[in-house]
Structure formats: C-alpha cells, structure tokens
C-alpha cells in the first residue's frame, strides 16, 4: 500500500465517523431560542431591580437632607434655650430692648483730636 492509499482510507474513516454523529439542528435552534428568551427575561428583572435601587437611594437622600435640616433647627433652638436664652431673659429683666432703627453720624476727618 502506498501512502496515498493510506491517507485515502484514513480520510474515509474520518468521514464515516462524522456521519455517525447526527445533529438535529431544529432542536439546537429551539434550545438557543429558549436560552435567549430566558436571558432576556432575567435581564429585564435585573434592570427593574437596579431601577428600584436607584429610586430608593434618591428617596433616602431626600430623607437624610430633611433630617439634617431639622437637626440644624433643633441645634439652634437648643443654643437659644441654653446660654443665649438666659442672656436674652436677663437683658429683658434689666430693661434692654432690641435696636430697631440705626442712625449713622458722619464726622469730619479733622474734627477729632489727634494723639501725638
């Protein structure tokens, strides 16, 4: 036998092996379509969860801002009721009042005495 004959027989053997494996392409396409649809449904659910998470973060950020504003108001109220509140109460007992009208007086530059 020559080399060409051996190669021909080995090629025939390989071809006969491939004929043994039959692929049902219709089933492969149906399985691929089913996998694609399943991945699409999972993608939609994941995007929905991501969107819900973004809205939750936005709502929590608004709540944190509102609570921090309320905290600032409470801190200022506490400061007023603490030392500042006592000072204002004592000033009202002594007869002091808040100034309502401020009047500025213009003075000439040379009207004051200069220290040497």
Protein Blocks (a to p, Z undefined) as FASTA:
>chain_A
ZZklmmmmmmmmmmmmmmmpccdfklmmmmmmmmmmmmmmmmmmmmmmmmmmmmmmmmmm
mmmmmmmmmmmmmmmmmmmmmmmmmmmmmmmmnopacdfbdcdddddfklpccdZZ
